[in-house]
Amino acid sequence: MPRGRPVFSQVRQNIIEILAVAKKAYGYEIYAMYREIFPQASLRLIYYHLKKGVSIGELKVHKVVMEKGEYSWGTEAEKTYYALGDKAEPKGDKKVTKIIERRHKPSS
Protein backbone atom coordinates (compact mmCIF):
# COMPACT_ATOMS: atom_id res chain seq x y z
CA MET A 1 0.00 0.00 0.00
CA PRO A 2 1.45 3.41 -0.98
CA ARG A 3 2.16 5.92 1.75
CA GLY A 4 0.46 9.28 2.13
CA ARG A 5 -3.00 10.53 1.36
CA PRO A 6 -4.97 8.96 -1.47
CA VAL A 7 -5.26 11.12 -4.59
CA PHE A 8 -8.98 10.39 -5.06
CA SER A 9 -11.48 13.03 -3.94
CA GLN A 10 -15.27 12.80 -4.20
CA VAL A 11 -15.48 16.58 -4.62
CA ARG A 12 -13.08 16.49 -7.58
CA GLN A 13 -14.96 13.52 -9.05
CA ASN A 14 -18.18 15.54 -8.82
CA ILE A 15 -16.46 18.42 -10.65
CA ILE A 16 -15.37 15.96 -13.35
CA GLU A 17 -18.98 14.77 -13.69
CA ILE A 18 -20.14 18.39 -14.09
CA LEU A 19 -17.50 19.14 -16.74
CA ALA A 20 -18.29 15.89 -18.57
CA VAL A 21 -21.74 17.34 -19.28
CA ALA A 22 -20.91 21.08 -19.48
CA LYS A 23 -17.72 20.47 -21.56
CA LYS A 24 -16.07 23.67 -20.26
CA ALA A 25 -16.92 26.25 -17.62
CA TYR A 26 -15.19 28.92 -15.54
CA GLY A 27 -14.54 28.54 -11.82
CA TYR A 28 -17.52 30.37 -10.34
CA GLU A 29 -19.88 28.77 -12.86
CA ILE A 30 -18.63 25.32 -11.77
CA TYR A 31 -19.18 26.35 -8.13
CA ALA A 32 -22.76 27.47 -8.86
CA MET A 33 -23.58 24.21 -10.65
CA TYR A 34 -21.91 22.18 -7.90
CA ARG A 35 -23.93 23.92 -5.16
CA GLU A 36 -27.14 23.29 -7.10
CA ILE A 37 -26.46 19.54 -7.25
CA PHE A 38 -24.26 18.88 -4.17
CA PRO A 39 -25.04 21.66 -1.64
CA GLN A 40 -22.24 21.19 0.92
CA ALA A 41 -19.25 22.95 -0.64
CA SER A 42 -17.50 26.27 -0.22
CA LEU A 43 -16.09 28.38 -3.02
CA ARG A 44 -12.60 27.89 -1.58
CA LEU A 45 -13.01 24.08 -1.65
CA ILE A 46 -14.06 24.13 -5.31
CA TYR A 47 -11.13 26.35 -6.33
CA TYR A 48 -8.72 24.12 -4.37
CA HIS A 49 -9.93 21.04 -6.25
CA LEU A 50 -9.83 22.84 -9.60
CA LYS A 51 -6.16 23.69 -8.97
CA LYS A 52 -5.39 20.17 -7.68
CA GLY A 53 -7.21 18.62 -10.65
CA VAL A 54 -5.07 20.64 -13.08
CA SER A 55 -1.87 19.64 -11.26
CA ILE A 56 -2.64 15.89 -11.46
CA GLY A 57 -4.01 15.98 -15.02
CA GLU A 58 -7.68 15.28 -14.32
CA LEU A 59 -8.59 18.82 -15.41
CA LYS A 60 -6.98 21.30 -17.77
CA VAL A 61 -7.16 25.04 -18.26
CA HIS A 62 -9.07 25.54 -21.50
CA LYS A 63 -8.56 29.30 -21.74
CA VAL A 64 -8.18 32.45 -19.67
CA VAL A 65 -10.34 35.42 -20.63
CA MET A 66 -10.31 39.01 -19.40
CA GLU A 67 -13.97 40.00 -19.37
CA LYS A 68 -15.09 43.61 -19.19
CA GLY A 69 -17.99 44.62 -16.96
CA GLU A 70 -18.98 46.53 -13.85
CA TYR A 71 -17.55 44.69 -10.86
CA SER A 72 -17.04 45.83 -7.28
CA TRP A 73 -13.25 45.67 -7.79
CA GLY A 74 -13.10 47.38 -11.17
CA THR A 75 -13.99 47.02 -14.82
CA GLU A 76 -12.33 43.68 -15.67
CA ALA A 77 -12.51 40.13 -14.37
CA GLU A 78 -10.21 37.25 -15.27
CA LYS A 79 -12.16 34.07 -15.97
CA THR A 80 -10.30 30.78 -16.18
CA TYR A 81 -12.23 28.16 -18.13
CA TYR A 82 -11.65 24.50 -17.25
CA ALA A 83 -12.22 21.32 -19.24
CA LEU A 84 -11.59 17.63 -18.65
CA GLY A 85 -7.96 16.53 -18.69
CA ASP A 86 -6.43 13.33 -20.03
CA LYS A 87 -6.62 11.49 -16.70
CA ALA A 88 -10.28 12.34 -15.99
CA GLU A 89 -12.59 9.35 -15.65
CA PRO A 90 -16.22 10.52 -15.67
CA LYS A 91 -18.65 7.86 -14.43
CA GLY A 92 -21.74 9.35 -16.13
CA ASP A 93 -23.85 10.46 -13.16
CA LYS A 94 -27.43 10.68 -14.48
CA LYS A 95 -28.50 13.17 -11.78
CA VAL A 96 -25.76 15.61 -12.83
CA THR A 97 -26.59 15.19 -16.52
CA LYS A 98 -30.29 15.76 -15.97
CA ILE A 99 -29.89 18.92 -13.87
CA ILE A 100 -27.16 20.58 -15.98
CA GLU A 101 -28.81 19.90 -19.33
CA ARG A 102 -32.14 21.19 -18.01
CA ARG A 103 -30.89 24.41 -16.37
CA HIS A 104 -27.51 25.28 -17.90
CA LYS A 105 -26.27 25.49 -21.42
CA PRO A 106 -22.57 24.69 -21.92
CA SER A 107 -20.34 27.80 -22.05
CA SER A 108 -18.36 28.80 -25.08
N, CA, C and O of each residue as an XYZ file, in Angstrom:
432
protein
N       0.842     -1.170      0.000
C       0.000      0.000      0.000
C       0.895      1.243      0.000
O       1.804      1.351      0.823
N       0.635      2.201     -0.941
C       1.446      3.410     -0.980
C       1.219      4.278      0.248
O       0.151      4.257      0.860
N       2.244      5.036      0.589
C       2.156      5.917      1.748
C       1.534      7.254      1.363
O       1.524      7.633      0.192
N       1.020      7.954      2.354
C       0.457      9.279      2.127
C      -1.035      9.238      1.871
O      -1.671      8.185      1.915
N      -1.567     10.404      1.603
C      -3.004     10.533      1.361
C      -3.367     10.006     -0.017
O      -2.592     10.157     -0.961
N      -4.533      9.392     -0.143
C      -4.966      8.957     -1.472
C      -5.263     10.167     -2.356
O      -5.666     11.217     -1.856
N      -5.068     10.027     -3.643
C      -5.265     11.122     -4.591
C      -6.753     11.325     -4.870
O      -7.161     12.437     -5.205
N      -7.562     10.295     -4.742
C      -8.980     10.386     -5.063
C      -9.712     11.358     -4.140
O      -9.445     11.404     -2.940
N     -10.629     12.127     -4.705
C     -11.485     13.031     -3.945
C     -12.883     12.987     -4.551
O     -13.041     13.104     -5.766
N     -13.889     12.820     -3.710
C     -15.268     12.803     -4.202
C     -15.670     14.168     -4.753
O     -16.417     14.252     -5.728
N     -15.180     15.227     -4.134
C     -15.484     16.576     -4.624
C     -14.936     16.752     -6.038
O     -15.641     17.244     -6.919
N     -13.688     16.355     -6.259
C     -13.075     16.487     -7.579
C     -13.785     15.583     -8.589
O     -13.941     15.959     -9.751
N     -14.210     14.413     -8.162
C     -14.956     13.518     -9.053
C     -16.285     14.162     -9.449
O     -16.713     14.042    -10.597
N     -16.940     14.843     -8.508
C     -18.185     15.541     -8.825
C     -17.942     16.671     -9.827
O     -18.765     16.899    -10.714
N     -16.823     17.374     -9.692
C     -16.462     18.424    -10.652
C     -16.236     17.810    -12.038
O     -16.646     18.382    -13.048
N     -15.593     16.662    -12.081
C     -15.375     15.958    -13.348
C     -16.710     15.578    -13.984
O     -16.877     15.706    -15.196
N     -17.660     15.112    -13.172
C     -18.984     14.767    -13.687
C     -19.682     16.003    -14.267
O     -20.335     15.916    -15.307
N     -19.547     17.141    -13.601
C     -20.141     18.388    -14.095
C     -19.508     18.789    -15.415
O     -20.218     19.143    -16.357
N     -18.186     18.740    -15.502
C     -17.498     19.137    -16.739
C     -17.712     18.131    -17.869
O     -17.615     18.495    -19.041
N     -18.000     16.886    -17.537
C     -18.290     15.891    -18.572
C     -19.558     16.277    -19.329
O     -19.679     16.001    -20.523
N     -20.493     16.907    -18.643
C     -21.738     17.343    -19.278
C     -21.594     18.750    -19.854
O     -21.998     19.002    -20.989
N     -21.016     19.673    -19.068
C     -20.913     21.078    -19.482
C     -19.792     21.324    -20.498
O     -19.767     22.374    -21.141
N     -18.882     20.388    -20.649
C     -17.719     20.467    -21.560
C     -16.652     21.453    -21.083
O     -15.489     21.074    -20.945
N     -17.022     22.703    -20.830
C     -16.074     23.668    -20.258
C     -16.875     24.707    -19.488
O     -18.015     25.013    -19.834
N     -16.264     25.244    -18.441
C     -16.919     26.253    -17.617
C     -15.847     26.967    -16.809
O     -14.770     26.417    -16.576
N     -16.141     28.204    -16.378
C     -15.193     28.923    -15.543
C     -15.475     28.607    -14.072
O     -16.526     28.065    -13.732
N     -14.526     28.951    -13.217
C     -14.541     28.543    -11.821
C     -15.828     28.807    -11.075
O     -16.386     27.891    -10.471
N     -16.320     30.047    -11.100
C     -17.522     30.366    -10.345
C     -18.743     29.662    -10.919
O     -19.649     29.283    -10.177
N     -18.773     29.487    -12.217
C     -19.876     28.775    -12.859
C     -19.897     27.311    -12.395
O     -20.968     26.756    -12.148
N     -18.726     26.690    -12.278
C     -18.630     25.323    -11.765
C     -19.132     25.277    -10.326
O     -19.866     24.365     -9.945
N     -18.729     26.270     -9.528
C     -19.176     26.349     -8.131
C     -20.701     26.440     -8.054
O     -21.323     25.738     -7.257
N     -21.307     27.298     -8.877
C     -22.762     27.469     -8.858
C     -23.473     26.170     -9.237
O     -24.460     25.798     -8.602
N     -22.982     25.485    -10.258
C     -23.582     24.206    -10.654
C     -23.399     23.162     -9.558
O     -24.316     22.398     -9.256
N     -22.204     23.137     -8.964
C     -21.907     22.182     -7.896
C     -22.865     22.379     -6.728
O     -23.426     21.409     -6.218
N     -23.057     23.630     -6.300
C     -23.935     23.921     -5.165
C     -25.386     23.551     -5.463
O     -26.133     23.178     -4.558
N     -25.778     23.654     -6.711
C     -27.138     23.290     -7.102
C     -27.362     21.782     -6.980
O     -28.458     21.340     -6.637
N     -26.330     21.000     -7.258
C     -26.458     19.539     -7.254
C     -26.007     18.935     -5.927
O     -26.688     18.069     -5.377
N     -24.856     19.387     -5.407
C     -24.257     18.877     -4.169
C     -24.079     20.057     -3.217
O     -23.028     20.696     -3.264
N     -25.042     20.383     -2.357
C     -25.037     21.659     -1.640
C     -23.896     21.908     -0.650
O     -23.619     23.075     -0.376
N     -23.240     20.943     -0.116
C     -22.237     21.186      0.924
C     -20.848     21.400      0.334
O     -20.036     20.475      0.293
N     -20.576     22.622     -0.123
C     -19.247     22.952     -0.639
C     -19.034     24.450     -0.576
O     -19.951     25.230     -0.834
N     -17.827     24.844     -0.234
C     -17.500     26.267     -0.217
C     -16.785     26.622     -1.523
O     -16.262     25.754     -2.223
N     -16.778     27.898     -1.823
C     -16.088     28.379     -3.021
C     -14.604     28.038     -2.947
O     -14.000     27.645     -3.945
N     -14.024     28.189     -1.772
C     -12.599     27.889     -1.577
C     -12.299     26.414     -1.864
O     -11.283     26.094     -2.482
N     -13.185     25.517     -1.417
C     -13.006     24.081     -1.651
C     -13.027     23.764     -3.142
O     -12.211     22.981     -3.627
N     -13.960     24.373     -3.865
C     -14.061     24.127     -5.313
C     -12.801     24.621     -6.021
O     -12.249     23.909     -6.859
N     -12.338     25.831     -5.697
C     -11.129     26.347     -6.335
C      -9.894     25.526     -5.969
O      -8.996     25.370     -6.797
N      -9.834     24.999     -4.745
C      -8.716     24.118     -4.371
C      -8.715     22.888     -5.269
O      -7.668     22.507     -5.794
N      -9.869     22.267     -5.450
C      -9.931     21.043     -6.249
C      -9.760     21.313     -7.741
O      -9.290     20.438     -8.468
N     -10.127     22.496     -8.212
C      -9.835     22.838     -9.604
C      -8.322     22.903     -9.801
O      -7.797     22.348    -10.766
N      -7.620     23.578     -8.889
C      -6.162     23.689     -8.974
C      -5.497     22.317     -8.837
O      -4.579     21.997     -9.592
N      -5.951     21.516     -7.888
C      -5.389     20.171     -7.684
C      -5.663     19.292     -8.904
O      -4.796     18.530     -9.330
N      -6.865     19.398     -9.464
C      -7.209     18.618    -10.653
C      -6.321     18.949    -11.835
O      -5.944     18.055    -12.593
N      -5.980     20.224    -12.007
C      -5.072     20.637    -13.077
C      -3.683     20.064    -12.826
O      -3.024     19.593    -13.753
N      -3.233     20.105    -11.560
C      -1.871     19.640    -11.259
C      -1.704     18.132    -11.450
O      -0.600     17.679    -11.751
N      -2.763     17.347    -11.284
C      -2.639     15.888    -11.459
C      -3.166     15.406    -12.808
O      -3.162     14.206    -13.079
N      -3.622     16.333    -13.660
C      -4.008     15.983    -15.019
C      -5.450     15.565    -15.211
O      -5.829     15.187    -16.319
N      -6.272     15.620    -14.165
C      -7.681     15.275    -14.323
C      -8.460     16.414    -14.987
O      -9.470     16.181    -15.651
N      -7.981     17.639    -14.801
C      -8.587     18.820    -15.414
C      -7.514     19.575    -16.169
O      -6.321     19.377    -15.938
N      -7.941     20.441    -17.071
C      -6.980     21.297    -17.766
C      -7.589     22.683    -17.919
O      -8.809     22.840    -17.948
N      -6.725     23.678    -18.015
C      -7.165     25.043    -18.262
C      -7.433     25.156    -19.754
O      -6.530     24.999    -20.576
N      -8.678     25.429    -20.089
C      -9.068     25.540    -21.499
C      -8.641     26.888    -22.063
O      -8.032     26.964    -23.129
N      -8.972     27.958    -21.325
C      -8.561     29.300    -21.743
C      -8.747     30.256    -20.578
O      -9.490     29.981    -19.636
N      -8.053     31.389    -20.663
C      -8.181     32.451    -19.672
C      -8.638     33.692    -20.418
O      -8.020     34.104    -21.399
N      -9.730     34.285    -19.943
C     -10.345     35.416    -20.632
C     -10.444     36.597    -19.672
O     -10.837     36.436    -18.517
N     -10.087     37.780    -20.156
C     -10.314     39.011    -19.405
C     -11.648     39.574    -19.888
O     -11.779     39.994    -21.038
N     -12.630     39.576    -18.997
C     -13.970     40.001    -19.366
C     -14.260     41.380    -18.790
O     -14.037     41.631    -17.605
N     -14.754     42.263    -19.635
C     -15.094     43.610    -19.192
C     -16.498     43.624    -18.605
O     -17.379     42.883    -19.041
N     -16.689     44.487    -17.601
C     -17.987     44.621    -16.955
C     -17.883     45.553    -15.769
O     -16.824     46.127    -15.515
N     -18.959     45.705    -15.054
C     -18.983     46.529    -13.850
C     -18.921     45.617    -12.636
O     -19.922     45.008    -12.257
N     -17.762     45.525    -12.035
C     -17.548     44.690    -10.859
C     -17.189     45.572     -9.674
O     -16.771     46.715     -9.856
N     -17.346     45.057     -8.474
C     -17.040     45.835     -7.276
C     -15.552     46.192     -7.201
O     -15.192     47.172     -6.549
N     -14.694     45.426     -7.846
C     -13.251     45.668     -7.786
C     -12.724     46.416     -9.001
O     -11.545     46.769     -9.038
N     -13.570     46.667     -9.996
C     -13.101     47.384    -11.172
C     -13.915     47.057    -12.399
O     -15.086     46.688    -12.312
N     -13.273     47.198    -13.552
C     -13.992     47.019    -14.820
C     -13.630     45.736    -15.555
O     -14.179     45.475    -16.626
N     -12.721     44.925    -15.014
C     -12.329     43.676    -15.665
C     -12.305     42.529    -14.667
O     -12.022     42.713    -13.483
N     -12.607     41.348    -15.175
C     -12.509     40.126    -14.373
C     -11.806     39.065    -15.212
O     -12.082     38.917    -16.403
N     -10.906     38.338    -14.589
C     -10.209     37.254    -15.274
C     -10.970     35.964    -15.016
O     -11.147     35.559    -13.867
N     -11.418     35.322    -16.083
C     -12.157     34.075    -15.969
C     -11.316     32.951    -16.558
O     -10.923     32.997    -17.723
N     -11.047     31.948    -15.743
C     -10.297     30.780    -16.176
C     -11.294     29.667    -16.475
O     -12.013     29.210    -15.586
N     -11.330     29.238    -17.721
C     -12.230     28.163    -18.132
C     -11.505     26.831    -18.010
O     -10.345     26.703    -18.401
N     -12.206     25.836    -17.459
C     -11.647     24.502    -17.246
C     -12.371     23.495    -18.120
O     -13.542     23.673    -18.457
N     -11.661     22.434    -18.482
C     -12.218     21.322    -19.243
C     -11.626     20.038    -18.667
O     -10.735     20.089    -17.819
N     -12.113     18.902    -19.119
C     -11.587     17.626    -18.648
C     -10.175     17.396    -19.162
O      -9.871     17.701    -20.315
N      -9.317     16.861    -18.311
C      -7.959     16.530    -18.694
C      -7.859     15.090    -19.177
O      -8.860     14.376    -19.251
N      -6.657     14.677    -19.501
C      -6.428     13.333    -20.032
C      -6.686     12.233    -19.005
O      -7.081     11.128    -19.376
N      -6.472     12.514    -17.736
C      -6.618     11.492    -16.701
C      -8.008     11.469    -16.061
O      -8.241     10.702    -15.127
N      -8.923     12.290    -16.545
C     -10.282     12.336    -15.992
C     -11.031     11.058    -16.360
O     -10.916     10.555    -17.478
N     -11.785     10.552    -15.421
C     -12.585      9.352    -15.647
C     -14.023      9.602    -15.194
O     -14.404      9.194    -14.097
N     -14.830     10.276    -16.037
C     -16.217     10.516    -15.666
C     -16.990      9.198    -15.613
O     -16.795      8.314    -16.447
N     -17.864      9.085    -14.626
C     -18.649      7.861    -14.434
C     -20.011      7.957    -15.119
O     -20.664      6.936    -15.334
N     -20.447      9.172    -15.466
C     -21.740      9.347    -16.127
C     -22.891      9.405    -15.140
O     -23.849      8.642    -15.264
N     -22.813     10.291    -14.170
C     -23.851     10.464    -13.160
C     -25.110     11.032    -13.815
O     -25.092     12.153    -14.322
N     -26.200     10.266    -13.808
C     -27.432     10.684    -14.478
C     -28.072     11.895    -13.819
O     -28.691     12.712    -14.501
N     -27.932     12.025    -12.499
C     -28.502     13.167    -11.784
C     -27.831     14.458    -12.244
O     -28.506     15.460    -12.476
N     -26.520     14.438    -12.374
C     -25.763     15.611    -12.831
C     -26.170     15.959    -14.262
O     -26.433     17.122    -14.567
N     -26.222     14.973    -15.126
C     -26.587     15.188    -16.521
C     -27.967     15.818    -16.634
O     -28.161     16.780    -17.377
N     -28.904     15.281    -15.910
C     -30.288     15.760    -15.973
C     -30.394     17.220    -15.530
O     -31.033     18.024    -16.209
N     -29.785     17.566    -14.414
C     -29.889     18.922    -13.873
C     -29.159     19.931    -14.750
O     -29.701     20.998    -15.039
N     -27.945     19.617    -15.177
C     -27.162     20.577    -15.977
C     -27.779     20.786    -17.351
O     -27.858     21.922    -17.818
N     -28.211     19.732    -18.002
C     -28.806     19.898    -19.327
C     -30.129     20.643    -19.255
O     -30.496     21.339    -20.202
N     -30.854     20.511    -18.145
C     -32.140     21.189    -18.011
C     -31.966     22.678    -17.703
O     -32.712     23.502    -18.232
N     -31.001     23.035    -16.864
C     -30.888     24.409    -16.370
C     -29.732     25.206    -16.933
O     -29.775     26.436    -16.903
N     -28.711     24.562    -17.441
C     -27.506     25.280    -17.897
C     -27.140     24.830    -19.302
O     -27.155     23.643    -19.627
N     -26.816     25.807    -20.109
C     -26.273     25.493    -21.420
C     -24.759     25.524    -21.299
O     -24.236     26.367    -20.569
N     -24.030     24.649    -21.977
C     -22.569     24.689    -21.924
C     -22.030     26.044    -22.374
O     -22.568     26.655    -23.298
N     -20.958     26.515    -21.714
C     -20.337     27.795    -22.047
C     -19.507     27.676    -23.305
O     -19.127     26.581    -23.719
N     -19.237     28.798    -23.894
C     -18.364     28.799    -25.075
C     -16.998     29.285    -24.719
O     -16.123     29.356    -25.582
